[in-house]
């Protein structure tokens, strides 16, 4: 009887987890189409005002650009108001930009209307990308895929529109960073994002090498590399060592220090020359390079 009860509890927990995942996906798709969330996203990712966003943009954009060539077709999925697409196009890349938010796409169109850039802007759902099979040499996704608990489904759709031998460059969170932080934990700490499916607002998926291997086997991909970036931002190792107050103070202080161009230059150098050559566990932000077989 006890085994039966335990089995029921396990099944109930699994059912609730699946239901929560479906609810989060629905919630995320709906809120990103509201003007309020679109405005908040644009303000929160304004590199001219948010110095942490400035550093992340530079690192992610330059990584993406280094993996694209002018003759290749590139898809920017979940493009938002076009931070990545505009940067790539300004550097000679032909880009198709797809997002579900009319508000963000309209802002993007308005901002680039007087620029002669090779960008096609399309409103579309990442679960059903409005593009034919194997159209793109490279597919990029910045701060997008982890919003969805069933992100492997979206990754499969991204794979569908990628040419054989093509690359998928995905900005994602490292579960190894969280696990490492917890393994040497001395203090409790809550973070701005979490893979906890009970909180739709803060949900942001994490992944590790073992999960990626399973997903790749199913999707016809291989992981070429996982590059840790943005070491100084949102690092779980710091949070679980410092505790909530000291971690919050640190995150506030680092924003102030990053206003100094010399400090910012050092952080970018440190990420590129040191952290990028280390294990994915050292930073919570990674860029995953997939290749389609």
C-alpha positions, -999 to +999 in steps of 0.1 A: +000+000+000+028+024+009+045+017-025+012+024-042+008+058-024+044+068-032+037+059-069+006+080-069+025+110-054+052+106-080+026+104-109+008+134-095+040+154-092+049+145-128+014+155-140+016+189-122+050+195-137+037+189-173+007+211-166+029+238-153+051+236-183+021+240-207+008+269-186+042+287-187+045+283-225+010+298-229+017+325-204+050+335-221+036+336-256+007+358-244+026+383-223+052+389-250+025+401-272+014+428-247+026+464-251+035+466-214+059+437-214+074+447-248+081+482-234+096+468-202+118+445-223+131+473-244+139+494-214+155+465-195+177+457-225+187+492-234+225+490-237+227+528-236+213+528-201+219+493-186+256+487-186+252+450-179+231+447-210+258+466-229+284+440-220+261+410-228+251+425-261+287+430-272+298+395-262+268+377-277+266+398-309+303+394-316+302+357-309+273+354-334+291+375-360+323+355-357+302+324-367+285+340-397+297+347-432+284+374-457+273+347-482+252+328-456+215+332-448+210+338-411+178+335-390+174+354-358+146+337-339+129+355-311+146+387-324+126+411-302+133+446-313+163+435-334+194+440-313+212+410-329+197+413-364+207+450-367+242+443-355+247+414-379+232+433-409+254+463-402+283+439-406+272+426-439+251+396-429+217+389-446+192+383-418+157+370-415+143+383-381+113+365-366+093+374-334+057+370-322+054+406-308+040+432-332+051+459-308+087+449-308+088+443-345+072+477-353+098+494-331+125+475-350+111+485-384+109+522-373+144+522-360+160+508-392+137+523-418+163+548-431+191+522-431+200+501-461+202+468-443+196+433-456+169+423-431+136+406-437+113+411-407+085+385-402+060+381-375+059+344-365+057+318-338+089+299-329+069+267-325+060+270-362+086+291-379+072+306-411+101+295-432+108+264-454+130+235-445+168+239-446+167+275-456+194+289-433+231+284-428+230+298-393+202+302-368+208+324-337+188+329-305+197+354-279+180+353-245+151+335-260+150+297-258+152+294-220+119+312-216+101+280-226+101+249-204+096+228-236+125+245-253+137+213-270+105+215-291+115+249-303+150+237-309+137+210-332+118+236-352+150+257-354+168+226-366+142+220-393+149+254-410+187+249-407+207+234-436+226+202-431+260+211-418+246+244-406+250+259-371+226+269-344+240+294-319+219+295-287+223+318-257+214+296-227+218+291-189+242+266-174+228+241-149+263+232-141+269+267-128+238+264-105+249+229-094+284+240-086+271+270-066+249+247-046+276+221-040+298+247-022+268+267-008+273+285+024+243+309+021+208+310+007+201+332-023+172+338-047+179+350-083+161+370-108+155+339-129+149+303-120+141+269-137+113+264-111+081+258-132+058+269-104+067+306-111+059+316-147+072+352-143+107+341-133+109+309-153+142+306-173+154+271-182+189+257-175+206+228-192+237+206-188+258+184-210+240+152-203+206+167-212+221+183-244+234+149-255+200+133-252+183+162-270+210+162-298+205+125-304+168+130-310+172+162-330+201+152-353+225+177-338+258+176-321+272+201-296+303+216-310+311+239-281+296+255-250+312+289-244+307+306-210+302+343-211+292+372-188+311+358-158+304+388-135+266+388-141+241+365-124+267+340-114+252+314-090+286+306-074+287+342-061+251+341-048+254+309-029+286+321-013+276+357-005+240+353+005+210+374-006+220+409+007+256+407-002+248+393-036+222+420-043+247+446-032+273+431-055+250+431-085+242+468-078+278+477-073+290+459-104+266+479-125+283+511-111+318+498-118+309+488-154+302+525-161+340+529-160+352+521-195+384+506-182+365+482-159+342+473-188+371+467-211+387+444-185+355+424-180+351+419-217+388+408-220+384+385-190+353+368-205+368+364-240+404+354-231+399+335-198+363+324-191+355+314-227+383+288-224+370+274-191+343+248-182+306+259-187+300+257-150+320+289-143+294+312-157+256+310-156+254+323-192+267+301-220+265+302-258+259+267-272+271+260-307+252+231-323+259+216-358+231+199-378+242+165-390 
